[in-house]
Amino acid sequence: MKEYLLLFRGGDAMKGMSAEEMQVHMQQWMQWMGELNAKGKFSGAQPLINTGKVITGTKKVVSDGPFMEGKEMVGGYLILKAGNYDEAVQLSDDCPVLAFDDGTVEVREIQELQM
Amino acid sequence: MFFKHEQPDPESSPEQMQEVLKQWQTWIKGIAQKGNYSSTNRLLSTGKTLKPNNVITDGPHMESKEMIGGYLIVNTNSLDEAVEIAKTCPNLKGGNGVVEVRAVMSIDANPDSDNFLYEK
């Protein structure tokens, strides 16, 4: 079993949601992740706060960020266990972020570091 | 922290690769010794990107010219403290490397808990 990092982007429309809509949306995430966990495919997940800092190059220029369009900003991640990319993609395709027009899920195979 | 770099990677010899790897090992071990280390992973440069309506494209998601090559989670008391650690990252030695530092939302991450995903 390999591990895959899923990066969620988009879903800016979430900001305009009412408290009730937000509740329903959160429940969809919980249900989706709960199902992954029940299948033994869930390894961990965290949402990220929208603020941040970006450090660039040898001069180590620090800028406030990420300051990119919502659709380009990583809003959270999840680590998935799957046998191959096909399975990882299939497990990702009902992710709630894909309910938004600008939502994307980036699926990346993890190469574990020998520490 | 997300480590970003431009693709394609410059061609490097096995010796250079070894040297770079050593820099990363030293850097991360230093973070661990100070008690700030939580976890890290390097990502393969392969990937798939899913969009609504079953659109699936090959390859990692490219943000302008950059792609995410790996990440590291550190425990610090502030974003500024994490930035100070990030400034010493080997990814910034190449010239066009970028480190994005983001605060992780403090949630209950145990899927078996009744408070799963709720803010602590």
Boltz contact constraints between the chains, C-beta under 6 A:
constraints:
  - contact:
      token1: [A, 30]
      token2: [B, 116]
      max_distance: 6.0
  - contact:
      token1: [A, 30]
      token2: [B, 117]
      max_distance: 6.0
  - contact:
      token1: [A, 33]
      token2: [B, 111]
      max_distance: 6.0
  - contact:
      token1: [A, 34]
      token2: [B, 111]
      max_distance: 6.0
  - contact:
      token1: [A, 37]
      token2: [B, 111]
      max_distance: 6.0
  - contact:
      token1: [A, 42]
      token2: [B, 111]
      max_distance: 6.0
  - contact:
      token1: [A, 46]
      token2: [B, 104]
      max_distance: 6.0
  - contact:
      token1: [A, 47]
      token2: [B, 105]
      max_distance: 6.0
  - contact:
      token1: [A, 48]
      token2: [B, 102]
      max_distance: 6.0
  - contact:
      token1: [A, 49]
      token2: [B, 103]
      max_distance: 6.0
  - contact:
      token1: [A, 49]
      token2: [B, 105]
      max_distance: 6.0
  - contact:
      token1: [A, 52]
      token2: [B, 101]
      max_distance: 6.0
  - contact:
      token1: [A, 52]
      token2: [B, 102]
      max_distance: 6.0
  - contact:
      token1: [A, 53]
      token2: [B, 83]
      max_distance: 6.0
  - contact:
      token1: [A, 53]
      token2: [B, 101]
      max_distance: 6.0
  - contact:
      token1: [A, 54]
      token2: [B, 100]
      max_distance: 6.0
  - contact:
      token1: [A, 55]
      token2: [B, 86]
      max_distance: 6.0
  - contact:
      token1: [A, 55]
      token2: [B, 87]
      max_distance: 6.0
  - contact:
      token1: [A, 55]
      token2: [B, 99]
      max_distance: 6.0
  - contact:
      token1: [A, 56]
      token2: [B, 98]
      max_distance: 6.0
  - contact:
      token1: [A, 57]
      token2: [B, 95]
      max_distance: 6.0
  - contact:
      token1: [A, 58]
      token2: [B, 95]
      max_distance: 6.0
  - contact:
      token1: [A, 60]
      token2: [B, 87]
      max_distance: 6.0
  - contact:
      token1: [A, 60]
      token2: [B, 92]
      max_distance: 6.0
  - contact:
      token1: [A, 62]
      token2: [B, 83]
      max_distance: 6.0
  - contact:
      token1: [A, 72]
      token2: [B, 63]
      max_distance: 6.0
  - contact:
      token1: [A, 85]
      token2: [B, 48]
      max_distance: 6.0
  - contact:
      token1: [A, 89]
      token2: [B, 48]
      max_distance: 6.0
  - contact:
      token1: [A, 92]
      token2: [B, 50]
      max_distance: 6.0
  - contact:
      token1: [A, 98]
      token2: [B, 52]
      max_distance: 6.0
  - contact:
      token1: [A, 104]
      token2: [B, 49]
      max_distance: 6.0
  - contact:
      token1: [A, 104]
      token2: [B, 51]
      max_distance: 6.0
  - contact:
      token1: [A, 105]
      token2: [B, 50]
      max_distance: 6.0
  - contact:
      token1: [A, 106]
      token2: [B, 49]
      max_distance: 6.0
  - contact:
      token1: [A, 106]
      token2: [B, 61]
      max_distance: 6.0
  - contact:
      token1: [A, 107]
      token2: [B, 48]
      max_distance: 6.0
  - contact:
      token1: [A, 108]
      token2: [B, 43]
      max_distance: 6.0
  - contact:
      token1: [A, 108]
      token2: [B, 47]
      max_distance: 6.0
  - contact:
      token1: [A, 109]
      token2: [B, 44]
      max_distance: 6.0
  - contact:
      token1: [A, 109]
      token2: [B, 46]
      max_distance: 6.0
  - contact:
      token1: [A, 110]
      token2: [B, 41]
      max_distance: 6.0
  - contact:
      token1: [A, 111]
      token2: [B, 42]
      max_distance: 6.0
  - contact:
      token1: [A, 111]
      token2: [B, 44]
      max_distance: 6.0
  - contact:
      token1: [A, 113]
      token2: [B, 42]
      max_distance: 6.0
